[in-house]
Amino acid sequence: MSELADAGARRIEWARDHMPVLAAIREELKRKQNLRGLRIGMALHVEAKTGVLALTLREAGAKVRLASCNPLSTDDSVAAALVETHGLEVYAKKWQTNQEYYANLDRVLDLRPDLVIDDGADLISLLHTKRKELLDGVRGGNEETTTGVVRLRAMERDGALRFPVVDVNDAQMKHLFDNRYGTGQSTFDGLMNATNLLIAGKTFVVAGYGWTGRGIALRARGMGARVVVTEVDPVKAIEASMDGFEVLPMGKAVRDADFIVSATGCKDIITAAHLPAMKDGVVLANAGHFDNEISRVDLEKAAKSKRRVREFVDEYTLPGGKRAYLVAEGRLVNIAAGQGHPVEIMDMSFAIQAVSAGYLADHATTLRPRVYPVPAALDLKVARLKLRSMGLRIDRLTAAQRAYLESWREGT
């Protein structure tokens, strides 16, 4: 085993030892045998927790092939360990070109998968465009993140979606924890690793106040920053204000910003229009899935010069001599420049992925081609397993309480 693979094997072992919920689901899937013989194509961030999920599905009897869902999000040590130590088929490396990235997605689809597990919907999109010959063999899929779900719902509205997809992202045991606590913490893991700069006392702008933006804003405030939120949704803007954050349009927020982190799932959050108002030394980072939230094209056009000043930081010198620092080429900062979400968070998210794969194995033939929520019973199963792993106990409703909640008669 190479030195690189040895390091990755230790990371996978550490993650596996701290993922008790997925371990319980693994044993259940191995008993049920409903994944045995199925081919599963995966496009997820290739790092230690993903490795544990891929090995879980293989231990449950599936044939698994894995690629990255982002050109910068692969941990090369984990990829090496999955191949050399575990014999898994993995097509991923860090710093892939876009051409290499899509070629690797194609290699996953060459497996002719029965099920697909996607993050961002690039794999599913490829199936519906350039690899249509495989569609009839696909029973169903899972989608991990908000951006992918938005794309899939658009496909459903257009009548383009050809197989059922489970919306893993919106399971309570995923989005309430992964998007808020996971991205909230791991965004700063990536920022600190990339820049080694102080947060306290700085003006920190968060674009978007969804679950991800909430988590980032909360942690930025906890680290001593002055936090400004930008939004297009009036309800979320009011919520941000009542949570104690300043709310401004981006055109005004950029004037004092030391850090700007986008978390919207939409494009063109920072464009050429914002560059003249930025202060010297602003740090720009993206916590959304795709690298179009901060317009690198506009930065490249406006900049007098560009140089890489740290491994994950590019310095753009703008007219007048001001400098803007783009982290991880505008890609997903927490995984491109960090290690992704904490292990215990992904234990819940990937447990949802695993039970949803089992659900599709049992029910896909009865489902129409549309986007489905994770069944509530499976969401609750993962919640109960997580409670047990935390050593927590909760109350149960009595029969009388349950009858009271189900009754419409006053005073019963």
N, C-alpha and C positions, 0 to 999 in steps of 0.2 A: 504493500500500500504506500502511495506517495505521501510526502510530508503534508501536502495540501489536503489530501483526502483524510489523513489522520486528524487534522484539525477540524475538518467538517464532521467527521464521525463523532468527535467529542461534543460538538455543538448539537448534533441531532440527539445524542444520548441525554444531554442536559435538558433539552426541550421535552423529550419523551418522559423523562422523570418528573416533569412539572406539568403534565397534561393528564390529570386523572379522569376528567370527564370523557375525553376522547378514548382513554383506555377502557372505560366501561362500555362505550359504544362499540369499540373494537371487538370486545369479547362477545357482545350481543350479535354483531354481524357475522362473526365466525361461527356462532351457534346456528344462526338462521340459514346461512349458506345462500342467501338470495343474490349475492353478487358473484357467486362462483361462475367462472367462465365468461363473464362480461368483459368487454374491452372499454376502458375508461380513458379518454383523452383529457388532459388537464392543461390549462394555461393560468398559472398562478405565480406570484412572486416566489422564486426558487430560493428559499432560505430554510432554516432549521425546522420551523413549525410546519411549513409546507411539506418538508421531507417526511415528518411524522405522519401527516395525513396520507400522503401517497403510499407509504409503507403499510398504513392501516388498511387501506383499500386493497392492497395486494395480499395482505395476510387474510383478508376476508374472501380471497379467491379470485379477485379481478386481475386482469392484465392491464397494467398502467403505463402510460407514456406521458411525459411531462415536459412542458416548455415554460418559459417565462411569459408573463403578461405585460412586461415593460422592459425596454432595452437596458435599463440601468439597475434593475432590481434583483439581479442574481448574486448570491453569495457563492463565489467560485469554489470555495472549500466544501460547501454543502453539495453542490452539483457533482464535484469529484467524488465525494464520499458515497453519494447515492449510486453512482456508476461503478466505482471500484470496489466498494465494500458490500453494497447491497444488490448490485446487478440490475439496477433499475434503468430503464431507457429514459435518458434526460437529454434535452437539446436546449442548452442555455449557457450563456456566459455573460459576465458583466461587460459593459461598454460595447454591446452589440450595435452594429449599424441597423438602420431600419430594414435594409434588404435581408440581413442575417436574421433579424427578428421574425419577419414574415416567412422566411424559409423554414425556420424552426417550427412555427405554427403549422406549416404544411406537413412537416415530418410527423407531428403529432396526429394530424388527420390521416396520414398514410396508414395509421393503425386501423382505420375504418371503425371508429368508435361506436359502441352502443349507447354510451352516455358521455356527455361532456361536462366538465367543471371549468367555468370561465370566471375571469375577473376583468371587467371592462368590456366584455362582449366582442373582442376582436376575433376570437376563435369561432364564435357562433356566426359573426358577420362573414367571415371567410367561408364558412360552410354554405351560406346562403348566396354567395356571389361567385367565387372562383372554384368552389368544390361542391357544386350542386349535385354531382353524381353520387355523393355519399349520403345525401339527405334521407333517402328512404330507409337507410339502415340505422339512423339515429333515433333511439327511443325517447330521449329527453335530455335535459341539461339543468345545471344549477348556475346561478349568477351571484357573484360575491359582493359587488359594490354598487353604489348609487349610480355612477355614470353608466355602467352596463345595464342596469335596470331601466334607466331612461331610454337608452337606445332600443332595448327589447320591447318596451311598451310602444315605442314609435313603430317598430316592425309589426307588432300586433295590430295597431290601429290601421296600418296600411295593408293588412291582410297578407304580409310577407312571411310571417313566422310559420315554420313548417313542423315544429314539434313543441311539446310542452316544456316550459322552463320554470323551475322553482326559484322564486325571488328570496334567496337566502339573506340578502342584505337587510330586508325589512322585518326579519324575525326579531322578536323582542330581545332574545338572547344574543343577537348579533348587533343590531344598530345601537341599542341603548348602552352597550359596553364597548364594543369595537370602535365605533365612530367617535364616541365621546371620550372615554378613558384611554382607549388604545391609541388613536391618532393624537389625542391631546398630549399624551406623554411622549410618544415616539417622534412627533414633529420636533420636539425640543432635543431629543436624542440626536436626530439628524442635523439640526441647526448647530448644536454645540460641537458635534464631531466635525462639521464642515468649517465652522468659523472660529470657535474658541472665544467668542465674544460674550460680554455681560448682557443680561436681559434687564436687570434691576436698574431703575431710573431712566430707561429708554421709552420712547413712544413706539408702541407695537400695534400695527394696524392688521386686523383680521377681516378679510373679505369673505362675507357669507356667515350667517348665524344659524346654519343647520346644526345637526348633532356634532359634526366634526368641528365647525367653527366655535360652537359652545365650549367644547373641550379645550381647544387651543386658547381661547380667550380666558377661560377660567385659570389655566395653568400659567399663562403670561402674567395675569394679575397676581397670582400666588408667588411668582418670582420677582415681584416688585415693579413691574412695568406699568406705565400709563397705557391703557388699552382703548383703542378706538375700533368700532365695528362699522363696516359698510354693508349695505343691504339694498335689495330691490323689492323685497317683500315687506309691506307695511306692518304685518302682524309680527314678523320676526324682528323688525326694527324696534317695535314697541317692547317686545320681550327683552331684547338686548339692553334697551334703556332702563327698563325696570329691574334688570339684573345688575344694574350699576355701571354699565359701560357707556362711554360717549359714542354717539351715533352721528356720522357725517357722510356726505357723498365722497366718493373716492377722490374727485378733483380737489377737494379741500383736505382730505385726510393725508394725502401724500406730502403735503407741504412740511409737516413736522415729523414725518415717519423716519424712525431709525431702522425698523423692520417692517416689511409688508409680507404677509402670508396669505395666499389665496386658498379658499376652501369651498368653492362654489359648484364645481362640476360643469361650469359654463366657460366659454372662451372669451378672450379679449377683456380680461379684468384690468390688466395693466397694458396700456398701449402707448403709441407715440404721443397721444394727447396729454398723457400724464408726466412724461419725462421732463419737460422744462420746469415744472413746479417742484420736482424732487430735490431734497437737500443732498449735499455731498456725502457720500459714504453709505447711502441707504442699501440695506440688504433685502433682496427679493427672493422669495421662496414660494413653492407651490405644494399644497397638501391635497390637491385634487388628483384625479387619476391620470389625466392626459396633460401633455406639456404645452397646451395652448391657452392656459389661463393667463400667463405672463407672455406677452408677444416677444419672443426672441427675434423674430423677423424685424420688428420695429426697433429693438435694441441694436441689432446689427446695422440697420440702415442709418440710425442716428449717431452711432458711436464713431469717434475719430480714431479710436484704437481699442483693441481688446487683447487681454492676456490672461493666462491662468495663473492665479496668485496662490492658490492652495489646491489640494487634490480635487475638491468638489466646488471650487469657487472661481468664477470668471469675472474679471474686472472690466467694465465698459467705461471708457472715458468719453464723456459727452461734450458737446459744444460748450465752451466756457470753462472747461476743466473739471466739472463735477464728475464724480465717479459713482457708478451703480454696480453692486455686486450681485450676480445671479448665482444661486446655489443649485448644484446638480443639474445644470442645463435647463432649469425650469421643470424638471420631472419630479415625480413624487418624492418629496424630500426625506420623509421618514424611512423609506426603504432604499432609496438611491444613495443617500449619504449616511444612513443609520442601519439598524438591524431590524427595523419594522416593529410591529406591536409587541408589547410584553407577552411572554409565553402564556401566562394565565388567561389573558384576553383571547388569544388565538385558540386556546383550549376550548372555549365556548363556541367561537365562530366556526372552527373546523369540526367540532362535534355536530353542529347544525348541518354543515356540508355532508358529513358522513351519514347522518340519519336521513337526509334528503335524498342522497344517492340510493339508500336502501328503499325509501318510499317510491322513487321512480322505478326501481327494479321490479317492485310489486305492482305498481298501478299505472305506469306510463301508457300501457295499451288502452286504458279506459279514459285517458285524458285528451281533450282537444288541444290543438296547437295554440296555446296562449300562455300568459305569465300567471303563475299561481303563487299564493302565499304559502309559506311553510305551515303545514297543519298545526293547529294550536296544541294538539296533544303532544306533538314532537317537541315543540318549543318548551312546553311545561316539563317534559321529560328531562331535557337538558338543564332546565332551571333546578329541578330537584336534585339531579346529579351534582350540579355545582354547589348547591347548599350543603349536600352531604360532604363534598370534598373540603368545604370550608369549616366543617364541624358545627354548622348552624342548624338550629331547630326552630320551627315556626308553629303557630297555632293552626287548628283545623276548625272549620265551621261545624257546629252541632247540627243535628237534623232539624231542630227548631229554628236555628238561624237560617239555614238554607231554605226552609219553607217560607220564612218571613221575607227573604230577599226575592223569592219567586212569586210572592203573592201581590195582587193589586188592591186587595181590600184594606181599607184604613184600619190600623190598630191591630191587625192579626199577627 
